[in-house]
Amino acid sequence: MAKGRHARPTVRRSRAPWVLVLAIVAVGAIALGRGLSSPPPTTTTTTTTTTTQPPLAMPPAVCTGTSCAHWVAVDTWDHHAPVYLTSVHPDGTPAGTVANVGWFRVSNIDLGLYLGYKGPGVTSQNRGPEAVPTLGRDRLLATFNSGFYEADNPAGFYTNHTLYFPMVTGEATLLRYRNGTLAMEAWPGGPIPANVVMARQNLTLLVDHGRATPASANNAAWGLTLHGVAAVWRSAIGLDAKGNLMYAAAPYETSQSMAALMVQLHAVTAMQLDINPEWPILVTYGGPNALNPSLDVANVNQISRRFLYSSTKDFFAVYATVSRGESTPW
């Protein structure tokens, strides 16, 4: 065979181009079969920049003496607006006393205020749903109690473009603005500004500029207590230096120890909400549409589904934000 091949050199030369063509076609077919393409005639270098969102900053630890309480993220089904919970021992309370605290990042939540069928008082205005409205349940994160009945402390109550009870000058006031931000102040008087969409008043400020107010030391000024004892269940709401929202509730609290607790939680301003064991409650939800409600205040007088049906008392609801400045569900 070798002799024959040497005897016919022209045949070998004539077949070489065809072999090369077939090889090129075969390589091309393999490339197409793998979803590849032939390389371009020139090489271009492309730089790709990958942007990674930083993790959400945790609220600061709550420290007393040599120990610190850290926060746990819950409601993480909406990763943009997790709720953070912790429990601490309030200074000046009996050993074993536990305060339950919830923390909400203001840039990721909408805060709603709702009437109950009795609270905050008698009104001829439409009372609204008297429960968490169906329209908002797909993004409901948490609910918690509001403030006193009007009969116990006349105070302003404004929500859903309706002034149910007039504002009182000097009263501690939680405000929600049209852009979604929150503020807390002693009401300066005058009409409600046009950019305010919610206002709830209750007593006077418990904490102001990061310090307990002098008034917080006068326990008698902070509501009638069960059996007249000084230290009872109390709840409060506060804002930190960035306007983030916190709620706290605990038994065996005086007005003074409650103010100290809110300072301990890094509140810049704070106001007391309901007192006595019938009212303090914080509920978080394990999924959209109010799935798996969890009672996060160790109060045996409460149930986790309380605000999912008609409620006696007015309350707050926290929603995950879809867009900043959106209307509160009603």
N, C-alpha and C positions, 0 to 999 in steps of 0.2 A: 504493500500500500504506500509505503514511503517513496518507493521508486516511481510509482504512478504520479504521485503528487509533485515530485520533482520534474517529471516529464511534462507536466501541464501547468507551468507557472502562471500562464495567463488566466486560467480559471480561478486560481487563488486570488489574484489581484482584482478580478472582476467581482467576486463575492464580498470582499471586505466592506465596501460602502453599505451594502444591504444589511450585513450583520450589525453594523453600527446604527443604522436607522431603526432596525428591529429592537435593539437594546434601548435606544432612546424612547421608543414608543412604549416598551414594557415598563421602564421606569416611570414614565408619565402616567400609565394606567394605574400603577401601584400608588403613585401620589394622589391621583384622583380618588382611588378607592379608599384612602385614609382621610379624605377630606383636606388634603394638602394642596398647595399651589406651587407652581414653579417660582424660584426666587427671582426677584426683580433684577434688572441688569445693574442697578446701583444699590448701594447699602445706605439706609437712612437710620439714624439713631434717634429714638423717641424716648423722652423722659416722662414717666407716669408718676403723679403725686397722689398718694393715698391719704385721705383725710379720715381720722378716727375721732369720734366724739369722746371727750373726756368723761369719766364716770361722774355721776351727780355727787356733789359734795354732801357729806353727812353733816347733820347738825352737831354742834360741839358737845362733847361729853359733859355730864353733870357731876361735878366732884364735890365731895364733902370730906374734910380731913384728909385721910390717906386713901380713900376709896373713890372710884368713879363709876357712874352708871353710863352705859353705852346704849345706843339706839339700835333697834331692829327694824328693818324695812318689811312692811306688810303691804297688802294690796298691790303686789308687784305685777299683777296681770296687766296693769297699765304702767309700763316701765318709765314713762315720762313723768308720772305723778305718784310715786310710791308714798305711802303714809309711814311715818316713823313713830315707833312706840318705845317707851322706856318706863321703868318704875324706880322710884327713889324713896329714901326715908327723909321726910321733911324735918328740918331742924326744929327743935323745941316741941316735938310730939313724942308720945310714949314709944318705947322700944317695940319694934315690930310693925309700926304704922307704915303703910305703903301708899304713896301717891302714884296714880296711873296717869301717864302723860302722852298726848299725841302731838305730833309736829307736822306741819304742812308747808311745803314750799310755795310761796305766794305766786310765783311766775307760772306755776303749772296747775293752779286750781281756780275754780269759781266757787264763791261762797254765797249760799242762799239763806234767806230768813223766812220762816213760815209761821203762821198762826196755828194754834190748836183750836178745838171747838170751844174752849173756855179761855185759854191764855192768849194774849196777856190780859184780856178784859173784854167787857161788853162793847160791841161796836155795831153800827148799822151798815158798815161797809162790807163788801164781799170778802169772806174770810179765806177764800182760795181753797186749795186741796185739803188742808188740815192734815196732810201726810206728805211723804216724799212724792212729788208728782210723777205720774207714769212716764211723761216725756223725758225725764232726766235719769231714769234708773239705769240706763245702759252705761252710764259713766259715773255712777254714784260710788264715792270712795268712803265716806264716813258721815255720821250724824252725831250731834251732841246737844245737850239741853241749852236753853236760853236763860233769861233772867227772871226777875220777880213779876208777879201779877201786878197790874196797875193798882189794885186795891191796897197792896202792901207798899208800893213805892211808885207814885206817878212818874212816868218817864216816857221819852219819845220812842216811837216805833214806826219806822218808815220802810216799806218794801213794795215791790211791784208797782212803782209810781203812785203809791197811795200812802198818805200820812194817816195812820190809824190813831195815833195819840201824839199830842203836840210835844215838840222838843222843849227841854227844860235847861235853862242856862246853868252851867257849872257841873251838870251830870256827866259822868264818864260815858263816852260814846264811841262805839265801834262803827266805822264807816267803810263802805265799799264804793270805790269810784268807778266811773264808766269804763276806764281802761283796765279794770280788774285789780288794781292795787288796793291795799287796806291801810287804814290809819286809825289811831285811837287818841282821843283828846278829851279834855274838859270842854264841853260845848260852850263856845263863846257867845252864843245868842244869835238872833237874826234868822232869816229864812234858810232853808236847806239849799245849798248851791246846786246849780243845774247839773253839774257833773257828778253828783252823788246819787247812787242808785239804791243804797241800803243804809239805814242807820238804826242802831239799837242802843238804848241807854239803860244804865243800871247803877244806881248809887253814885259814888264819886270814885275817882281813880284810886286803885289799890297800890299801884306802882307808877312812878313818873320819873323820867330821865334815869332809869335804871336803879332807882332807890324806892324803898317802901315809903309811902306818904305818911306824914304825921297822923293823919286821920285814921290810918290802918291800926293804930295802937288802941283806938277806942272801940272795943268789941261791941258795945251796946249799940253803936251806930250802923251795924252791918246786918240787921235783920233779926226778927224774932226766932229764937232757936227752940228746938224740940225740948220740952220739959225745962226750958230756961237755962240749960247748961251752956257754958261758954264754947266748949270744943265739940263741934258737930261735923257732919259731912258738909263740905264746901266744894265749890267748883269755881274756876276762874279761866279767863281767856287773856292771852297776851300777844304782843308783837315783839320780835327781836329787832336788832339794829338794821336789818335788811327788809323789814316788813313781813317776815315770815310769821305764820300763825301757830300758836300753841294753845292747847287746852289741857287743864289739869284738874283732877278731882281726888279727894282723899278724906277719910274719916278723921275725927279727933283734931279738927283744925279750928283755931281761932282766926279772926281777921288778921291778926299780926303774924301768925305762923303761915297763913296762906300768902300774905305779901312776901314773906321771906322765901317761901317756896318759889314764887314766880321770879324773884331776883336770882335765886339759885339756878333757875332754868334759863337765865340770860335774857329775860324779858326787859325791854326798855320801858314799855308801858303795859299795864294790866288792869283789868276790872273784874270784880267778883260777879259771878252768875248766880245760879240757884244754890240754896243751902238746904240742910236737913236731908235725911236719908231717902225721901221719896223721889228726889229729882235728879241728882247727878248721874249722867250716863254718857258713855262714848261707845259707839258701835262702828266697826269697820267691816268691809264686805269683801269676800274672797274671790269675787269675779263680777263681770258686768251683769246688769239686771238684778242687783241686790242679792247676788248669789252668796250663800254661806255666811250670813251675818254673824259677827263675833262680838260678844260683850267684852269690852276691854277695860271696864272699870269694875272692880271687885265689889259690886253693890248688889246684894241679894234681893233688893227691892225692884230690880229692873229685869227686862227681858230683851233679847237681841232684836226682835222684830217690831219693837215698839213703834217706830215712826213709819212703818210700811203700811199701816192702816190708820184710821182717824185717831189723832192724838189729843189728849186733854190739853196739853201744854204746848206753847210755842217752842220752836227748836231751830237749829242751824243744820244745813246739809252742805257737804263738801263734794264738789264734782271735779273730775278731770277736765282740763281745759281743751276745747277743740280749737278755738281762736280767741286771742286776747280781746276783752271787751265785749264778748258775746252776752246776750240776754240770759238771765238766770231762768232755768226751767220753772214753769208755773202751771 
